[in-house]
């Protein structure tokens, strides 16, 4: 078995103390996770486990069998939160909830509350998740999707608390899956990929090779002509991202997991090809994926509409998972560039600043009426936010045989182990508002020899993404600078990193300066929606213009000539503290209009009026 050569530093080993991420992680802990549990109680998602177990006489509630998965995702987020911040009340809540899940499990390990509660026998088919018999509709039933999230939650809860009850439920179910879908069992494949990721996590914590084998078996059996679920061709023959974007992102993530653990080079080659297809032809400037409402799917090459963009929040999270795994396989900063773009833009916009409002769909242009919702009938995005936000610090650092990688810049302290020593890294920065970053090194032994890899983001090298899909209209002359203990260090890139290989002593400090000019972004001319238009970016953040920030209120009619000066101004009292971009454009009649652009993640907090990311560069275009 081949293991991935680069390993992430667990988020539990990273303490974030900045004003940007720390507050969001705390809001997720204190507001979003409790709120999501409250919504799950109010909508019957939690009660359904008691109904299935015979512990409640009430009816099974809801119209989709995948509602079970929302509870599992919130539990996963709660477990992550417990790892970083012990909370006796939350721990006790999970201790009350988990026995209901265990009681809903059938004796052979099967767990799907809609079936066990006999919803179908009450003449209440549950939409796309209807089954007449167990496993008879796994393309749409979400039986396997649900338990994939169960496995992830169970592993997280076990790692957080040491308690085995939920892990035992997950293993009992996984053993059933291996029996039913094993080498001599059913040959059909999951319609909504997710169980593959969960099986890999179960394998990692239990060492049971049968789980990893089953994940690979589900992947290897694909190729039945169903493009919607990426089942159109064998996975090793696929070369284009098609179908439902969330299913695709989860499948590509699982392929990267199996490639790393099982040495499947054909898997690596396939996801390399698919990744190139996405970043060259199917990636939004916000890091979003999935252009079409129909099927929540990828579109054709260069099909990237703005007003009808789907860009589901779950798809952006899946894009982070996939790109992070690609980095772990290849050690190239380009994957982190895409991950960071998704993280700061399409993921963050999915949850309101107060932690109680959510976007499912994330357009890049709207005439108005698109506001965050307190919950959804299909609540995959809010529950996904719960688990994802708690784990963000785990994407910042990694360790490999070549050295230590600093991938995300955020004020933090990380404890990590290199082959030579335990190392403490401390970052001081006001990123993403400022590109001035200091990294202080403290080996436990007082000194240690290793290489420190500092990512130089693509945006700082005038390359928004690792392709020609987007480009910077004019280059700034100010260069990236690196200093070690006050002395200049050459900025020579290796796979997107400056590599500083030396013997480090406690107190050694690296200073990285990433200039943050306002950048005008142009799009490949084959993207019809963006011909003659420009987007604005500063650092990792994509900007947008809302109607209330345009003199006259006409955001969609703004003309922003290439020669218009734009000034970055930090406003600490606006939208939790943001750097805005100010300048003077004009409307279609040539009348001057003052314009202020805000980070895309912050839009729709002051009403649900018009908004656009892409603005016209010249009248008549």
Secondary structure per residue as TSV (DSSP state, phi and psi in degrees):
chain	resnum	aa	ss	phi	psi
A	1	X	-	360.0	133.2
A	2	X	-	-95.9	132.6
A	3	X	-	-99.4	150.0
A	4	X	-	-58.6	135.7
A	5	X	S	-80.7	-18.5
A	6	X	E	-114.9	133.1
A	7	X	E	-121.0	137.4
A	8	X	E	-71.5	149.6
A	9	X	-	-80.2	122.3
A	10	X	-	-57.6	146.6
A	11	X	G	-62.7	-22.3
A	12	X	G	-70.1	-15.5
A	13	X	G	-97.6	6.2
A	14	X	E	-123.1	120.3
A	15	X	E	-103.8	116.9
A	16	X	E	-96.0	130.5
A	17	X	-	-130.3	22.3
A	18	X	S	-86.7	-180.0
A	19	X	S	-93.2	-5.6
A	20	X	S	-97.8	-64.9
A	21	X	H	-80.7	-35.7
A	22	X	H	-59.2	-41.1
A	23	X	H	-68.4	-35.1
A	24	X	H	-70.3	-40.3
A	25	X	H	-65.6	-38.5
A	26	X	H	-68.6	-39.4
A	27	X	H	-63.0	-39.9
A	28	X	I	-61.1	-41.3
A	29	X	I	-69.3	-45.9
A	30	X	I	-92.4	-19.6
A	31	X	I	-119.5	-59.3
A	32	X	I	-67.1	-45.6
A	33	X	H	-64.7	-50.1
A	34	X	H	-60.1	-39.2
A	35	X	H	-63.3	-41.5
A	36	X	H	-65.3	-38.6
A	37	X	H	-63.9	-41.7
A	38	X	H	-59.6	-44.4
A	39	X	H	-65.2	-35.7
A	40	X	H	-68.2	-32.5
A	41	X	H	-71.4	-44.6
A	42	X	H	-66.1	-29.9
A	43	X	T	-97.5	5.8
A	44	X	T	83.7	1.1
A	45	X	T	-61.3	-38.7
A	46	X	T	-81.0	-41.3
A	47	X	H	-58.8	-30.1
A	48	X	H	-59.8	-32.0
A	49	X	H	-66.3	-38.8
A	50	X	H	-68.8	-37.6
A	51	X	H	-62.6	-46.2
A	52	X	H	-64.1	-31.4
A	53	X	H	-82.9	-6.6
A	54	X	T	79.1	16.3
A	55	X	S	-94.1	-6.3
A	56	X	-	-138.9	141.3
A	57	X	-	-92.1	-1.5
A	58	X	S	-72.0	168.5
A	59	X	-	-78.4	155.7
A	60	X	-	-65.5	132.8
A	61	X	-	-110.5	146.4
A	62	X	-	114.5	177.7
A	63	X	S	-131.9	19.3
A	64	X	-	-151.4	129.5
A	65	X	T	-66.1	-19.2
A	66	X	T	-76.8	0.8
A	67	X	H	-60.9	-27.7
A	68	X	H	-54.9	-38.0
A	69	X	H	-64.7	-30.2
A	70	X	H	-61.6	-42.7
A	71	X	H	-63.0	-41.5
A	72	X	H	-63.7	-41.0
A	73	X	H	-66.3	-39.1
A	74	X	H	-67.1	-38.7
A	75	X	H	-60.6	-42.3
A	76	X	H	-59.6	-45.8
A	77	X	H	-62.5	-39.9
A	78	X	H	-63.4	-39.4
A	79	X	H	-65.1	-43.4
A	80	X	H	-59.0	-41.5
A	81	X	H	-62.3	-40.4
A	82	X	H	-64.1	-35.1
A	83	X	H	-61.3	-39.9
A	84	X	H	-90.6	-23.9
A	85	X	S	-148.8	91.6
A	86	X	-	-53.1	137.1
A	87	X	-	-147.8	104.3
A	88	X	H	-62.7	-36.2
A	89	X	H	-68.0	-43.9
A	90	X	H	-66.5	-40.1
A	91	X	H	-60.5	-42.7
A	92	X	H	-67.6	-36.2
A	93	X	H	-61.1	-45.3
A	94	X	H	-64.3	-34.5
A	95	X	H	-65.4	-27.0
A	96	X	H	-80.8	-35.9
A	97	X	H	-76.2	-43.5
A	98	X	H	-61.6	-39.6
A	99	X	H	-59.8	-29.7
A	100	X	H	-67.7	-37.7
A	101	X	H	-65.0	-44.5
A	102	X	H	-61.6	-39.4
A	103	X	H	-69.7	-25.9
A	104	X	H	-78.5	-12.6
A	105	X	S	-76.0	133.9
A	106	X	-	-75.5	161.5
A	107	X	T	-56.0	-30.9
A	108	X	T	-85.7	-2.3
A	109	X	S	108.8	-10.9
A	110	X	-	-63.4	138.8
A	111	X	-	-145.1	107.1
A	112	X	-	-161.8	98.5
A	113	X	H	-61.4	-33.5
A	114	X	H	-62.0	-37.3
A	115	X	H	-75.6	-48.5
A	116	X	H	-63.5	-33.2
A	117	X	T	-78.9	2.8
A	118	X	T	60.8	39.6
A	119	X	T	-59.7	-43.5
A	120	X	G	-62.8	-35.7
A	121	X	G	-75.4	-9.0
A	122	X	G	-95.1	15.1
A	123	X	T	58.2	40.3
A	124	X	-	-123.9	72.3
A	125	X	-	-59.8	141.8
A	126	X	-	-108.0	65.4
A	127	X	G	57.8	-136.7
A	128	X	G	-67.6	-13.9
A	129	X	G	-95.4	12.0
A	130	X	-	-66.4	136.0
A	131	X	-	-133.2	140.3
A	132	X	S	-90.6	-26.1
A	133	X	S	-145.0	159.1
A	134	X	T	-56.2	135.6
A	135	X	T	69.6	9.2
A	136	X	T	-84.2	-4.1
A	137	X	T	-147.6	50.2
A	138	X	T	-72.5	-9.8
A	139	X	T	-65.3	-35.3
A	140	X	T	-124.1	-8.7
A	141	X	S	-75.1	-26.6
A	142	X	-	69.7	16.0
A	143	X	H	-57.9	-44.8
A	144	X	H	-79.5	-35.0
A	145	X	H	-58.6	-47.9
A	146	X	H	-54.4	-50.5
A	147	X	H	-73.4	-22.8
A	148	X	H	-59.2	-43.3
A	149	X	H	-69.6	-32.3
A	150	X	H	-58.3	-46.1
A	151	X	H	-61.1	-43.8
A	152	X	H	-63.6	-41.5
A	153	X	H	-64.8	-41.6
A	154	X	H	-64.7	-42.9
A	155	X	H	-63.0	-45.5
A	156	X	H	-62.4	-42.4
A	157	X	H	-67.3	-40.0
A	158	X	H	-63.3	-43.6
A	159	X	H	-67.4	-31.8
A	160	X	H	-76.9	-37.1
A	161	X	H	-120.7	-19.0
A	162	X	-	78.6	-0.9
A	163	X	-	-83.8	139.3
A	164	X	-	-102.4	-6.3
A	165	X	H	-58.0	-48.9
A	166	X	H	-71.4	-34.2
A	167	X	H	-63.4	-39.3
A	168	X	H	-65.4	-38.3
A	169	X	H	-60.5	-45.2
A	170	X	H	-64.3	-43.9
A	171	X	H	-66.7	-38.8
A	172	X	H	-62.8	-40.8
A	173	X	H	-68.6	-42.8
A	174	X	H	-63.6	-36.5
A	175	X	H	-62.9	-38.5
A	176	X	H	-64.1	-42.8
A	177	X	H	-61.1	-43.4
A	178	X	H	-62.7	-38.3
A	179	X	H	-67.8	-44.1
A	180	X	H	-76.6	-38.2
A	181	X	H	-112.7	16.7
A	182	X	S	-69.7	-169.2
A	183	X	T	-60.1	-28.5
A	184	X	T	-107.5	13.8
A	185	X	S	-108.6	-154.5
A	186	X	-	-59.3	143.4
A	187	X	-	-106.0	1.2
A	188	X	-	-76.7	163.7
A	189	X	-	-121.9	157.4
A	190	X	-	-60.3	139.4
A	191	X	S	-79.6	-32.8
A	192	X	S	-117.9	102.7
A	193	X	-	-62.2	137.7
A	194	X	-	179.5	-37.2
A	195	X	H	-60.3	-28.1
A	196	X	H	-62.7	-43.0
A	197	X	H	-63.5	-44.5
A	198	X	H	-63.4	-40.3
A	199	X	H	-62.8	-39.6
A	200	X	H	-63.2	-42.3
A	201	X	H	-64.4	-39.7
A	202	X	H	-62.0	-41.9
A	203	X	H	-59.2	-45.0
A	204	X	H	-61.4	-36.1
A	205	X	H	-89.3	-25.6
A	206	X	H	-104.5	-22.9
A	207	X	-	76.5	6.8
A	208	X	-	-79.7	106.7
A	209	X	H	-63.4	-23.7
A	210	X	H	-59.4	-31.6
A	211	X	H	-70.4	-43.9
A	212	X	H	-64.3	-42.4
A	213	X	H	-60.2	-38.6
A	214	X	H	-69.9	-36.9
A	215	X	H	-59.6	-45.7
A	216	X	H	-65.8	-37.3
A	217	X	H	-62.7	-43.2
A	218	X	H	-60.6	-39.7
A	219	X	H	-70.1	-44.2
A	220	X	H	-66.7	-23.7
A	221	X	T	-83.5	-2.5
A	222	X	-	-75.7	150.6
A	223	X	-	135.7	42.7
A	224	X	S	-111.6	13.7
A	225	X	S	94.2	1.8
A	226	X	B	-97.9	93.9
A	227	X	G	-68.0	-30.4
A	228	X	G	-53.9	-40.4
A	229	X	G	-107.6	24.3
A	230	X	T	55.1	32.7
A	231	X	B	-108.6	21.3
A	232	X	S	-81.5	-29.7
A	233	X	S	-143.5	157.6
A	234	X	-	-53.2	144.2
A	235	X	G	-60.6	-33.7
A	236	X	G	-74.9	-8.6
A	237	X	G	-101.9	-4.2
A	238	X	-	-77.8	145.0
A	239	X	-	-141.8	5.9
A	240	X	S	-141.1	140.5
A	241	X	-	-77.7	118.5
A	242	X	-	-135.3	163.4
A	243	X	S	77.6	-164.6
A	244	X	B	-57.5	121.7
A	245	X	H	-69.4	-34.8
A	246	X	H	-69.7	-46.5
A	247	X	H	-56.7	-42.7
A	248	X	H	-63.2	-48.5
A	249	X	H	-60.3	-39.2
A	250	X	H	-67.0	-40.4
A	251	X	H	-66.1	-43.4
A	252	X	H	-64.0	-35.6
A	253	X	H	-63.5	-44.2
A	254	X	H	-64.5	-38.8
A	255	X	H	-61.4	-39.0
A	256	X	H	-65.5	-40.0
A	257	X	H	-59.9	-50.2
A	258	X	H	-66.5	-37.7
A	259	X	H	-59.5	-41.5
A	260	X	H	-69.4	-40.2
A	261	X	H	-85.8	-31.8
A	262	X	H	-110.3	1.4
A	263	X	-	67.1	33.7
A	264	X	-	-84.1	91.3
A	265	X	H	-68.4	-28.5
A	266	X	H	-65.2	-34.7
A	267	X	H	-63.8	-46.3
A	268	X	H	-58.6	-45.3
A	269	X	H	-61.8	-38.9
A	270	X	H	-67.7	-47.8
A	271	X	H	-72.0	-25.4
A	272	X	H	-62.3	-44.5
A	273	X	H	-65.4	-43.1
A	274	X	H	-66.9	-40.5
A	275	X	H	-60.9	-44.2
A	276	X	H	-60.4	-39.1
A	277	X	H	-62.1	-42.4
A	278	X	H	-67.9	-52.1
A	279	X	H	-71.4	-18.7
A	280	X	H	-93.4	-23.2
A	281	X	H	-140.9	-13.9
A	282	X	T	-137.4	20.7
A	283	X	-	-109.9	128.5
A	284	X	-	-74.8	156.6
A	285	X	T	-64.0	-21.8
A	286	X	T	-82.8	0.5
A	287	X	S	84.3	6.6
A	288	X	-	-79.0	154.1
A	289	X	-	-132.5	149.3
A	290	X	-	99.3	95.0
A	291	X	-	-86.2	-26.8
A	292	X	B	-105.9	137.2
A	293	X	T	-68.0	-38.7
A	294	X	G	-65.6	111.2
A	295	X	G	77.2	7.3
A	296	X	G	46.5	48.5
A	297	X	B	-118.6	161.9
A	298	X	-	-62.1	148.5
A	299	X	-	-98.0	-164.3
A	300	X	S	-74.2	173.6
A	301	X	T	-56.6	131.0
A	302	X	T	67.2	13.7
A	303	X	-	-88.2	92.1
A	304	X	-	-134.1	65.6
A	305	X	-	-65.8	154.0
A	306	X	S	-96.3	-49.7
A	307	X	T	-72.7	-28.7
A	308	X	T	-105.9	14.0
A	309	X	-	-58.7	137.2
A	310	X	-	-88.2	-60.5
A	311	X	-	45.9	52.8
A	312	X	-	-56.5	141.4
A	313	X	H	-57.9	-41.1
A	314	X	H	-61.1	-36.2
A	315	X	H	-67.0	-37.6
A	316	X	H	-65.1	-40.1
A	317	X	H	-63.6	-42.8
A	318	X	H	-61.9	-35.0
A	319	X	H	-65.8	-37.0
A	320	X	H	-63.1	-48.4
A	321	X	H	-55.6	-48.1
A	322	X	H	-63.8	-49.1
A	323	X	H	-67.5	-34.2
A	324	X	H	-64.5	-42.1
A	325	X	H	-65.6	-36.4
A	326	X	H	-62.9	-40.2
A	327	X	H	-60.4	-44.4
A	328	X	H	-61.8	-30.4
A	329	X	H	-75.3	-41.3
A	330	X	H	-112.8	-20.5
A	331	X	-	70.3	25.3
A	332	X	-	-107.4	135.6
A	333	X	H	-68.7	-18.1
A	334	X	H	-58.1	-34.6
A	335	X	H	-69.1	-37.3
A	336	X	H	-69.5	-33.2
A	337	X	H	-57.7	-46.5
A	338	X	H	-67.9	-41.8
A	339	X	H	-59.3	-46.3
A	340	X	H	-63.1	-40.1
A	341	X	H	-61.1	-45.4
A	342	X	I	-64.3	-42.4
A	343	X	I	-62.2	-51.2
A	344	X	I	-79.0	-12.2
A	345	X	I	-121.5	-74.6
A	346	X	I	-72.5	-27.7
A	347	X	I	-76.7	-50.0
A	348	X	G	-63.2	-34.5
A	349	X	G	-65.8	-18.1
A	350	X	G	-72.2	-10.5
A	351	X	B	-135.6	139.0
A	352	X	-	-72.2	164.0
A	353	X	T	-62.6	-29.4
A	354	X	T	-87.0	-3.6
A	355	X	S	82.4	8.2
A	356	X	S	-124.9	12.6
A	357	X	-	-133.1	144.0
A	358	X	B	-139.3	143.5
A	359	X	-	-101.5	136.2
A	360	X	S	-94.5	-46.7
A	361	X	S	-108.1	141.2
A	362	X	-	-130.3	82.2
A	363	X	-	-70.2	164.2
A	364	X	S	-105.0	2.8
A	365	X	E	-159.2	139.4
A	366	X	E	-152.9	145.5
A	367	X	S	-82.2	-4.8
A	368	X	S	129.3	166.3
A	369	X	-	87.3	7.8
A	370	X	-	-108.7	97.3
A	371	X	-	-119.9	160.3
A	372	X	-	-67.9	149.3
A	373	X	B	-111.9	151.3
A	374	X	S	-71.4	-19.3
A	375	X	-	-175.1	169.9
A	376	X	-	-135.1	153.8
A	377	X	S	-59.7	-42.3
A	378	X	S	-99.1	100.0
A	379	X	-	-101.3	32.6
A	380	X	H	-62.6	-35.7
A	381	X	H	-72.5	-49.4
A	382	X	H	-58.0	-41.5
A	383	X	H	-69.9	-32.4
A	384	X	H	-66.7	-39.0
A	385	X	H	-58.2	-41.5
A	386	X	H	-54.5	-47.7
A	387	X	H	-79.5	-32.1
A	388	X	H	-73.1	-47.5
A	389	X	H	-59.9	-34.9
A	390	X	H	-66.2	-21.7
A	391	X	T	-102.9	2.1
A	392	X	G	-53.7	-41.7
A	393	X	G	-58.5	-20.6
A	394	X	G	-73.6	-5.1
A	395	X	G	-97.2	-1.1
A	396	X	S	-81.2	-36.8
A	397	X	E	-132.2	156.8
A	398	X	E	-151.5	159.5
A	399	X	E	-129.8	132.3
A	400	X	E	-137.2	177.4
A	401	X	T	-62.8	-23.0
A	402	X	T	-86.8	-17.4
A	403	X	E	153.6	-160.4
A	404	X	E	-107.6	131.5
A	405	X	E	-105.8	130.2
A	406	X	E	-106.5	107.0
A	407	X	-	-100.5	-38.6
A	408	X	S	-118.4	144.5
A	409	X	-	-104.5	113.7
A	410	X	-	-157.4	142.2
A	411	X	S	-62.4	117.4
A	412	X	E	-165.6	166.4
A	413	X	E	-127.2	131.2
A	414	X	E	-125.3	135.9
A	415	X	E	-106.7	119.9
A	416	X	E	-143.2	163.2
A	417	X	E	-116.6	123.1
A	418	X	-	-96.2	170.0
A	419	X	S	-59.6	-22.6
A	420	X	S	-95.8	-31.0
A	421	X	-	-167.6	162.8
A	422	X	E	-80.7	133.7
A	423	X	E	-123.4	139.4
A	424	X	E	-109.1	126.2
A	425	X	E	-112.5	132.7
A	426	X	E	-122.4	123.8
A	427	X	E	-102.8	137.7
A	428	X	E	-122.0	118.7
A	429	X	E	-167.7	158.5
A	430	X	-	-113.3	29.4
A	431	X	T	-60.6	140.5
A	432	X	T	-92.4	8.1
A	433	X	T	-81.9	-25.3
A	434	X	-	-138.1	143.1
A	435	X	-	-99.2	16.1
A	436	X	E	-88.9	115.4
A	437	X	E	-130.2	131.9
A	438	X	E	-120.4	131.1
A	439	X	E	-119.5	117.8
A	440	X	E	-103.6	136.2
A	441	X	E	-108.8	137.6
A	442	X	E	-142.5	90.3
A	443	X	E	-66.3	139.2
A	444	X	T	-61.6	-31.1
A	445	X	T	-86.4	1.4
A	446	X	S	96.1	-33.4
A	447	X	E	-154.1	153.4
A	448	X	E	-162.3	146.6
A	449	X	E	-101.2	121.9
A	450	X	E	-163.6	167.9
A	451	X	E	-99.8	133.3
A	452	X	E	-105.8	122.1
A	453	X	E	-100.8	113.9
A	454	X	E	-103.7	118.7
A	455	X	E	-70.5	130.6
A	456	X	-	-101.6	103.5
A	457	X	-	-56.1	149.4
A	458	X	G	-57.3	-38.6
A	459	X	G	-61.2	-30.2
A	460	X	G	-77.5	-10.0
A	461	X	G	-113.0	20.8
A	462	X	T	59.2	33.6
A	463	X	-	-131.8	92.5
A	464	X	S	-56.7	-42.4
A	465	X	S	-136.1	162.0
A	466	X	S	-77.3	55.1
A	467	X	S	-165.9	-175.4
A	468	X	S	-99.6	13.5
A	469	X	S	-61.2	-39.1
A	470	X	E	-128.0	147.9
A	471	X	E	-144.2	156.4
A	472	X	E	-87.6	130.7
A	473	X	S	-68.8	-38.8
A	474	X	S	-140.0	136.3
A	475	X	-	-89.0	138.4
A	476	X	-	-85.2	145.0
A	477	X	-	-82.2	-21.7
A	478	X	-	-65.8	124.4
A	479	X	-	-89.4	161.8
A	480	X	-	-67.5	139.7
A	481	X	E	-126.6	143.4
A	482	X	E	-131.2	137.1
A	483	X	E	-130.5	145.4
A	484	X	E	-120.0	116.1
A	485	X	T	51.6	41.2
A	486	X	T	85.7	-6.9
A	487	X	E	-101.6	135.5
A	488	X	E	-58.7	142.2
A	489	X	E	-124.9	136.0
A	490	X	-	-64.0	137.0
A	491	X	-	-93.1	81.6
A	492	X	-	-111.3	123.0
A	493	X	E	-92.3	139.9
A	494	X	E	-125.9	108.1
A	495	X	T	53.7	35.1
A	496	X	T	88.7	6.4
A	497	X	E	-119.4	146.2
A	498	X	E	-87.2	125.5
A	499	X	E	-107.2	120.1
A	500	X	E	-113.1	102.2
A	501	X	E	-107.4	112.7
A	502	X	E	-163.2	176.7
A	503	X	E	-88.2	119.4
A	504	X	E	-98.2	142.5
A	505	X	E	-120.1	155.0
A	506	X	T	-56.7	129.5
A	507	X	T	98.4	-11.4
A	508	X	-	-59.6	138.6
A	509	X	E	-130.7	132.9
A	510	X	E	-104.9	132.7
A	511	X	E	-111.8	124.6
A	512	X	E	-118.0	127.9
A	513	X	E	-118.5	114.3
A	514	X	-	-106.8	105.1
A	515	X	-	-57.5	142.0
A	516	X	-	-122.4	66.2
A	517	X	-	-71.7	161.0
A	518	X	-	-73.0	125.3
A	519	X	E	-111.4	133.2
A	520	X	E	-91.6	126.7
A	521	X	E	-109.0	129.3
A	522	X	E	-107.8	160.0
A	523	X	E	-116.8	152.2
A	524	X	-	-50.2	133.5
A	525	X	T	-63.1	-15.3
A	526	X	T	-77.2	-8.9
A	527	X	-	-87.7	98.9
A	528	X	G	-59.2	-35.2
A	529	X	G	-65.6	-21.0
A	530	X	G	-113.4	10.1
A	531	X	T	-63.0	127.7
A	532	X	T	76.1	13.8
A	533	X	E	-120.1	163.2
A	534	X	E	-136.6	144.0
A	535	X	E	-114.5	159.1
A	536	X	E	-114.7	141.7
A	537	X	E	-144.2	143.8
A	538	X	E	-141.0	119.3
A	539	X	T	61.7	-138.1
A	540	X	T	-82.9	-2.6
A	541	X	E	-96.8	130.5
A	542	X	E	-89.9	141.7
A	543	X	E	-108.9	161.3
A	544	X	E	-141.9	165.8
A	545	X	E	-118.6	126.9
A	546	X	E	-100.6	153.6
A	547	X	G	-55.4	-39.7
A	548	X	G	-71.2	-8.9
A	549	X	G	-105.6	12.6
A	550	X	B	-119.3	127.1
A	551	X	T	-56.1	119.6
A	552	X	T	97.2	-14.3
A	553	X	S	78.8	5.5
A	554	X	-	-96.9	76.3
A	555	X	G	-62.5	-36.3
A	556	X	G	-77.2	-12.9
A	557	X	G	-102.9	7.0
A	558	X	-	-65.2	132.8
A	559	X	B	-109.9	124.1
A	560	X	-	-121.8	92.0
A	561	X	-	-60.8	153.4
A	562	X	T	-62.4	-23.2
A	563	X	T	-89.5	-3.7
A	564	X	-	-68.5	120.5
A	565	X	-	-66.2	142.0
A	566	X	-	-127.2	132.2
A	567	X	E	-115.0	132.6
A	568	X	E	-87.3	124.6
A	569	X	E	-130.8	127.2
A	570	X	E	-88.4	128.0
A	571	X	E	-117.6	97.3
A	572	X	T	-66.6	-20.1
A	573	X	T	-99.6	4.4
A	574	X	S	-106.9	124.8
A	575	X	T	53.6	42.6
A	576	X	T	79.3	8.5
A	577	X	S	96.3	104.9
A	578	X	E	-139.5	154.1
A	579	X	E	-93.7	122.7
A	580	X	E	-106.0	164.5
A	581	X	E	-115.5	124.6
A	582	X	E	-118.6	141.7
A	583	X	E	-170.9	-178.4
A	584	X	E	-118.5	116.1
A	585	X	E	-106.7	-153.5
A	586	X	E	-155.0	167.8
A	587	X	-	-89.9	-175.6
A	588	X	T	-65.2	-15.7
A	589	X	T	-95.3	1.2
A	590	X	-	90.0	3.3
A	591	X	-	-76.1	128.7
A	592	X	E	-62.5	138.2
A	593	X	E	-136.2	126.0
A	594	X	E	-69.3	136.6
A	595	X	E	-129.5	137.5
A	596	X	E	-126.9	126.2
A	597	X	E	-103.7	140.8
A	598	X	E	-118.3	160.9
A	599	X	E	-56.5	138.9
A	600	X	G	-55.9	-37.0
A	601	X	G	-62.5	-20.9
A	602	X	G	-97.5	1.9
A	603	X	T	-73.6	162.0
A	604	X	T	67.6	27.1
A	605	X	S	-99.4	-10.4
A	606	X	S	-123.1	33.3
A	607	X	-	118.3	170.3
A	608	X	S	-117.7	47.4
A	609	X	-	-80.8	-166.4
A	610	X	-	-66.7	151.0
A	611	X	E	-154.2	145.2
A	612	X	E	-147.6	144.1
A	613	X	S	-90.4	-42.0
A	614	X	S	-98.0	125.6
A	615	X	E	-114.5	151.9
A	616	X	E	-68.3	135.8
A	617	X	S	-85.8	-29.4
A	618	X	S	-151.5	148.9
A	619	X	T	-56.6	143.2
A	620	X	T	83.8	3.7
A	621	X	-	-108.1	360.0
